[in-house]
Amino acid sequence: MPGKLPPSILEKLFFFVQPENSRVIIPPKVGEDAGVVDIRDTEIMAAHSDPITASSNRIGWLSIHVSANDIAASGLRPIWFLTTIILPEGTGESMISAIANDIERALKEIGGILIGGHTEFSDSVTRPVISTTAIGIGNRNNLTPTFNAKPGDVIIMTKMAALEATSIAAHELSEFLLQRGVSETELDEAKKYINKISVVPEAIALSSKRLANAMHDATEGGIGVAAFEISYASGWAVEIQRDLIRTSDVTRKIMKIIGADPLFSLSSGTLLATVPSNRVKEAIDTLASIEVESTIIGSVLNKREKKLYLRERGGKETTISDLMQDDFIKRLCEIERTPKR
């Protein structure tokens, strides 16, 4: 099944011991949004790579914003980008042109610069795949790594859950959804959620005022996995409450039809920030000043555990101690494999 590798495999295969003279500040870690290296004095550089595999719609635009989000969630402004584009054999020039135009549009929106990459045709893929590397620089004091979450921090989420999943569903499964009661108006609203994908403005607003100890972009696995990764990276247990997590009516309707839990579905566009309790109001006001809605959904507990405690409706508690598959991606794959009647 597509999805992230579990931490046990990642740590065994890919996390290497750093040389003693290494300038690496943040090496590969489960739950970290970017690798960070020291440049000079207080200046640091962050780098991150991310593939887009679940959508073919506006894939060039998505590839820039999704990778930029992870740099911004680390507290730095994303500046430079490299794109590796793998195209199915026979891809037409119009598709290639659309991808290039989407990349250019996204770069303009965040003030980014394309500095390199690679493009090829391959029989290894059935639809375009883009893996983008984003690079940013900034002040070390603005760094907000996931591992820096501290006991007592309040967890704030921006916008709503499953924005990305809802938008992809509307584009990739439009006929499936229309046949099951989703209206054209609802479908149009869902498609527009893709425009809410960037978390760069809110992440930079918080980091520039040093309001957050840690930030994390809720991508694959949604808010649930992002919250667990905060716990895993920091070593402190995390608690969130389902009833406090904002989800739109359209998202709830579409995810119910698909059979996916919005809490554990693709949520690029949602930022989780752990904020000292005495700075929560300032953080929420700062986000409101740039017209970004935010909600308190939980806290970092004073428990040395790599666990997420999910408070369900009716007082039920679910404990999560490992990465979970993205619910939406799982259902998308199942639906796409089902023969059409």
Protein Blocks (a to p, Z undefined) as FASTA:
>chain_A
ZZdddfklmmmmmmccddfklcbfbdcdehiabdcddfbhjbccdddddddfkbcghklm
mmmmmmmmmmmmnopacfbdcddddddehiafklmmmmmmmmmmmmmmnopacfbdcddd
dfkbcbdcddddddddddfklpccfklpcehiacddehiehklmmmmmmmmmmmmmmmno
pafklmmmmmmmmmmmpmklmmmmmmmnopafbdcddfehijmlmmmmmmmmnopacddd
fklpccdfklmmmmmmnopafklgcfehiacddddfklmmmmmmmmmmnopacddfbdcd
dbdcdddddddehhiacddfbdcddfklmmmmmmmmpccZZ
